[in-house]
Amino acid sequence: MKIQDKSLPVAIIGAGPVGLAAAAHLLERGERPVVFEAGASVAHAVRQWSHVKMFSPWRYNIDSAARRLLEQSDWRQPDCDHLPTGGELVSDYLEPLSKLPSLAECLRFESKVLAVTREGIDKVRTQGRAERAFLLRVDEKGEQRESLFKAVIDASGTWGNPNPMGSHGLHPIGEESVRDRIEYGLPDILGKDQSDYRNATVLVVGSGHSAFTGVLELLELKKQYPETSIIWVMRKRSLDKVFGGGANDALPARGNWEVGRRLRWMRARLNLSRHLKFSGLFGKVRAR
């Protein structure tokens, strides 16, 4: 079937903030989106970090087309300056959006996209590929089906595909044998996951915001459970860039006023050296 067939729908992979926003824009343009979500509900990945407060306030988190749809219902927009948690993003925005009749009929839950290809085109054929419709093979609640679409939007995100801890874009040798002891996301260290970390030796890998959010929460935990030991490893040779852009950061909660300030306080408290010593791939910072 030629891709010029205007009757074909548009496939969206993922029913998170981006996927639902894409569906809202397509509906405004008279298109027929079909949203495939591997989880049992919208924002499956966001729900896994529902305890985490975002750096961006509500004004930056609500899509324009999604807002126009929501304003046709009894939805009330949250305070534009409030910093929502992941849970609030779901309950106050994504769930109400997904329940609007026009969008609800587009959603397919427990539907994992297994493959995306072109109808009638194998791996070695290139002639005419761009003119053929997309074919998606989807596992829908245990049953595999294939359907045609005129376009595909991949909004599945990276939550289920974390960056490798090792160098060269590879996972360290032996990581597979200890995967059951590694948390690749943002655990609720001060909440429901606390028992896994108190009075334990915890290795935090990375120098991004997820990493130092974890370090800060572990330091809070250490106040109550002094035997908690924290080892923070990263590839950077200096802590300076880890602290973020400070007052120059476009998001104050991420820069000087919140995370950066707390990290500088932590640096002073731990008496960390400006330059880290290296061991193998990583530099180390230890909180005893």
C-alpha positions as CSV (number, residue, x, y, z in Angstrom):
1,M,0.0,0.0,0.0
2,K,1.3,3.4,-0.9
3,I,2.1,5.8,1.9
4,Q,0.1,8.5,0.1
5,D,-3.1,6.8,1.3
6,K,-4.6,9.6,3.4
7,S,-6.9,7.2,5.2
8,L,-4.1,5.5,7.1
9,P,-3.6,6.5,10.8
10,V,-0.4,7.8,12.4
11,A,1.3,5.5,15.0
12,I,2.7,7.0,18.2
13,I,4.9,4.8,20.3
14,G,4.6,5.7,24.0
15,A,1.8,7.4,26.0
16,G,3.9,9.7,28.1
17,P,4.0,13.5,28.0
18,V,5.5,13.6,24.5
19,G,3.3,10.9,23.0
20,L,0.0,12.4,24.4
21,A,1.1,15.9,23.2
22,A,1.8,14.5,19.7
23,A,-1.7,12.9,19.7
24,A,-3.3,16.2,20.7
25,H,-1.6,18.0,17.8
26,L,-2.6,15.3,15.3
27,L,-6.2,15.5,16.5
28,E,-6.2,19.2,15.9
29,R,-5.1,18.6,12.4
30,G,-7.8,16.1,11.7
31,E,-5.4,13.1,11.7
32,R,-6.1,9.7,13.3
33,P,-3.4,8.9,15.9
34,V,-3.1,5.4,17.4
35,V,-1.0,5.5,20.6
36,F,0.7,2.3,21.6
37,E,1.7,2.1,25.3
38,A,3.5,-1.0,26.7
39,G,2.3,-0.2,30.2
40,A,-1.1,-0.7,31.6
41,S,-1.8,3.1,31.9
42,V,-0.5,6.4,30.6
43,A,2.9,7.7,31.7
44,H,4.2,4.3,32.7
45,A,7.7,5.5,33.0
46,V,6.9,8.8,34.8
47,R,5.0,6.8,37.5
48,Q,8.3,5.1,38.4
49,W,9.8,8.5,39.5
50,S,6.6,9.9,40.9
51,H,8.4,10.9,44.1
52,V,10.8,13.2,42.3
53,K,10.3,16.9,42.0
54,M,10.9,18.4,38.6
55,F,13.2,21.3,37.8
56,S,10.7,22.9,35.4
57,P,7.5,24.6,36.7
58,W,4.1,23.8,35.3
59,R,4.3,26.6,32.7
60,Y,6.9,24.5,30.8
61,N,5.2,21.2,31.2
62,I,1.8,21.6,29.5
63,D,1.7,21.3,25.8
64,S,-0.3,24.0,23.9
65,A,-2.5,21.6,21.9
66,A,-3.1,19.5,25.0
67,R,-4.1,22.6,26.9
68,R,-6.6,23.5,24.3
69,L,-8.2,20.1,24.5
70,L,-8.3,20.2,28.3
71,E,-9.8,23.6,28.4
72,Q,-12.9,22.1,26.7
73,S,-13.5,20.1,29.9
74,D,-13.7,21.0,33.6
75,W,-9.9,20.7,34.0
76,R,-8.2,23.4,36.1
77,Q,-4.7,24.4,35.2
78,P,-2.2,24.1,38.1
79,D,-0.2,27.1,39.3
80,C,2.2,28.0,36.5
81,D,5.1,28.6,39.0
82,H,4.7,25.4,41.0
83,L,7.4,22.7,40.6
84,P,5.4,19.4,40.2
85,T,6.5,16.0,41.1
86,G,6.3,13.2,38.6
87,G,3.2,12.0,40.4
88,E,1.5,15.4,40.1
89,L,2.5,15.5,36.4
90,V,0.4,12.3,36.0
91,S,-2.5,13.1,38.2
92,D,-3.0,16.8,37.4
93,Y,-2.2,16.7,33.6
94,L,-1.6,13.4,31.9
95,E,-4.5,11.4,33.3
96,P,-7.1,14.1,32.7
97,L,-5.8,14.5,29.2
98,S,-5.9,10.7,28.5
99,K,-9.5,10.6,29.7
100,L,-10.8,13.1,27.2
101,P,-13.1,11.1,24.8
102,S,-11.3,12.2,21.7
103,L,-7.9,11.0,23.0
104,A,-9.1,8.1,25.0
105,E,-10.2,6.2,21.9
106,C,-6.7,6.5,20.5
107,L,-5.0,4.7,23.3
108,R,-3.9,1.1,23.2
109,F,-2.5,-0.2,26.5
110,E,-0.4,-3.2,27.2
111,S,0.7,-2.9,23.5
112,K,4.4,-3.2,22.9
113,V,5.8,-2.4,19.5
114,L,8.1,-5.2,18.5
115,A,9.2,-3.9,15.0
116,V,8.7,-1.0,12.6
117,T,9.3,-1.7,8.9
118,R,7.9,-0.8,5.5
119,E,5.2,-2.9,3.9
120,G,6.6,-5.3,1.4
121,I,10.2,-4.0,1.7
122,D,12.9,-6.3,3.0
123,K,16.3,-5.2,4.4
124,V,18.2,-5.2,1.1
125,R,15.7,-3.3,-1.0
126,T,15.8,0.5,-1.2
127,Q,14.0,1.4,-4.3
128,G,10.5,2.7,-3.5
129,R,11.0,2.3,0.3
130,A,10.0,5.9,1.1
131,E,6.7,5.5,-0.8
132,R,5.5,2.4,1.1
133,A,3.4,2.5,4.2
134,F,4.9,1.7,7.6
135,L,4.1,-1.7,9.0
136,L,4.1,-2.2,12.8
137,R,4.2,-5.5,14.5
138,V,2.7,-5.1,18.0
139,D,2.2,-7.4,20.9
140,E,-1.2,-6.5,22.3
141,K,-1.9,-8.2,25.6
142,G,0.0,-11.3,24.4
143,E,-1.3,-11.5,20.9
144,Q,0.9,-10.3,18.0
145,R,-0.8,-8.2,15.3
146,E,0.4,-6.2,12.3
147,S,-1.1,-2.9,11.1
148,L,-0.3,-0.2,8.5
149,F,0.4,3.5,9.2
150,K,1.3,6.5,7.1
151,A,3.8,7.8,9.7
152,V,5.4,6.8,13.0
153,I,6.3,9.0,16.0
154,D,8.6,7.3,18.5
155,A,7.9,8.9,21.9
156,S,9.0,5.8,23.9
157,G,11.8,7.7,25.6
158,T,15.0,6.3,27.2
159,W,13.8,5.3,30.7
160,G,14.1,1.6,29.8
161,N,17.4,2.1,28.1
162,P,19.8,3.6,30.6
163,N,23.3,4.8,29.6
164,P,26.0,2.1,30.1
165,M,28.1,2.6,33.2
166,G,31.3,1.7,31.4
167,S,33.3,3.4,28.8
168,H,33.1,3.0,25.0
169,G,29.3,2.9,25.2
170,L,29.4,-0.6,26.7
171,H,28.2,-2.0,30.0
172,P,31.1,-3.0,32.3
173,I,32.1,-6.7,32.1
174,G,30.2,-8.6,34.8
175,E,27.4,-6.1,35.2
176,E,24.8,-8.7,34.1
177,S,25.7,-10.9,37.1
178,V,24.7,-8.1,39.6
179,R,21.8,-6.4,37.7
180,D,19.4,-7.4,40.5
181,R,21.4,-5.1,42.9
182,I,21.5,-2.1,40.5
183,E,18.8,0.5,40.4
184,Y,18.9,2.3,37.0
185,G,16.3,4.9,37.7
186,L,15.7,7.2,40.6
187,P,14.8,5.2,43.7
188,D,12.7,6.7,46.5
189,I,15.7,6.7,48.9
190,L,13.9,8.6,51.6
191,G,10.6,6.9,51.1
192,K,9.5,3.4,50.2
193,D,13.0,2.2,49.1
194,Q,14.7,3.5,52.3
195,S,15.3,0.0,53.7
196,D,17.6,-0.9,50.7
197,Y,20.0,2.0,51.5
198,R,20.1,2.8,55.2
199,N,23.4,1.7,56.8
200,A,24.5,0.3,53.5
201,T,27.5,1.1,51.3
202,V,26.0,2.6,48.1
203,L,27.7,3.3,44.8
204,V,26.3,6.2,42.8
205,V,27.5,6.2,39.2
206,G,27.3,9.4,37.0
207,S,27.5,13.1,37.2
208,G,24.1,14.1,35.9
209,H,21.1,15.5,37.9
210,S,19.8,12.0,38.6
211,A,23.1,11.0,40.2
212,F,23.5,14.0,42.4
213,T,19.8,14.0,43.4
214,G,20.5,10.5,44.7
215,V,23.7,11.6,46.4
216,L,21.8,14.4,48.2
217,E,19.1,12.1,49.4
218,L,21.7,9.6,50.6
219,L,23.3,12.3,52.6
220,E,20.0,13.1,54.2
221,L,19.5,9.4,55.0
222,K,23.0,9.4,56.5
223,K,22.0,11.9,59.1
224,Q,19.6,9.4,60.6
225,Y,21.6,6.3,59.8
226,P,25.3,7.2,60.2
227,E,26.6,3.9,59.0
228,T,25.4,4.7,55.5
229,S,28.4,5.0,53.2
230,I,28.3,6.7,49.9
231,I,30.8,6.3,47.0
232,W,30.2,8.6,44.0
233,V,32.0,7.8,40.8
234,M,32.2,9.8,37.6
235,R,34.4,10.4,34.6
236,K,34.8,14.1,35.1
237,R,38.2,15.4,36.4
238,S,36.6,18.3,38.3
239,L,33.5,18.8,40.4
240,D,33.0,22.4,39.1
241,K,30.9,21.4,36.1
242,V,28.8,19.0,38.2
243,F,27.3,21.9,40.1
244,G,25.5,23.2,37.0
245,G,25.1,26.7,35.6
246,G,24.3,28.4,38.8
247,A,22.5,31.7,38.3
248,N,22.9,31.4,34.6
249,D,20.7,28.3,34.4
250,A,17.4,29.0,32.7
251,L,15.7,26.8,35.4
252,P,16.5,28.3,38.8
253,A,15.5,25.1,40.6
254,R,18.3,23.3,38.7
255,G,20.9,26.0,39.0
256,N,22.2,28.2,41.7
257,W,19.2,28.4,44.0
258,E,18.5,24.7,44.6
259,V,20.6,21.8,43.4
260,G,23.7,23.8,42.8
261,R,23.5,25.5,46.2
262,R,23.0,22.2,47.9
263,L,25.8,20.5,46.1
264,R,28.2,23.3,47.0
265,W,27.1,22.9,50.6
266,M,27.8,19.2,50.3
267,R,31.2,19.8,48.9
268,A,32.1,22.0,51.8
269,R,30.7,19.6,54.3
270,L,32.6,16.6,52.9
271,N,35.8,18.7,52.3
272,L,36.0,17.3,48.8
273,S,39.1,18.0,46.8
274,R,38.8,20.1,43.7
275,H,40.3,17.5,41.5
276,L,39.3,13.9,41.9
277,K,41.7,11.0,42.0
278,F,41.0,8.3,39.3
279,S,40.6,4.6,39.7
280,G,40.2,2.8,36.4
281,L,37.4,4.6,34.5
282,F,36.0,6.7,37.3
283,G,37.0,9.4,39.8
284,K,35.8,8.8,43.3
285,V,34.2,10.9,46.1
286,R,33.6,9.1,49.3
287,A,31.4,10.2,52.2
288,R,32.4,8.4,55.4
